[in-house]
Amino acid sequence: MQGIQLSDLPSLNAVLNTVSAVLLCAGYYFIKQRNIELHRACMLGAFCVSVAFLVSYLTYHYFYGSTKFTGQGGWRLLYFTILLSHTILAAVNLPMVLITLSRAWRQQFTTHRRIAKWTLPIWLYVSVTGVLVYLMLYHLG
């Protein structure tokens, strides 16, 4: 059996983003059900999967650099609009996630909830648009 190749990393990244999005949605569901243990497990799982994504993403781009989008017309405009919002929000999201998790870890639940109301939708958007960017870049362009 052959191990994972560097060329497999974009597909792996899309899978990791998908898993992260599912865990975020499940974590939100569980906190609404007041199931704190499952909420915590899902959110920590989403964090771990996102860290694995970041390592994989940085590794791929270190060795391969950028991949050019070759789509034209409306697809090109859509791709770069999604990519721009995704990139900006991904940069904003990282410190927000760390602050949100830190507040939960320190049991500062009032301030945790306050920032989590912003962190969750941004994190979810970044995860979902990461998959869209992958699909457009590797399967459309």
C-alpha positions, 0 to 999 in steps of 0.5 A: 500500500502506498502512502500519501503523496504531496499531490494528494494534499489538496484533496486531503485538505478538502476532506479535512475542511468538510470534517471540520464543518460537520463537527462545527455544525454538530457542536452547535447542535449539541450546545443548543441541546445543552449537551456540553460534553458532546459540544466540547468533543465536537469543537475540540475535534474541529480544532484538531482537524483544522490544525491538521488542515493548516499543517497539510496546507502549509506543507503543500504550498511550501513544496508546490507553491500556488496553483493557478485558476484557469476558469474564465468568465463568470466562474473566474469572478466567482472564484476570486470573490470566494477566495478573497473572502475566504482568505481574509476571514481565515486570517481573522478566524485563527486568533478568534478560534484561539481566544474562544477555545481559551475562554472555554478552557478557563471556564469563562463561559460568558465571554466564551459565548460572546465571541463564539457567536462570531467565531462559529459562523466565520469558522464555518464559512471558512471551512465550507468556502475552503471546499468550494475553492478546492472544487473550483480550482482542481475540478472546474478550472 
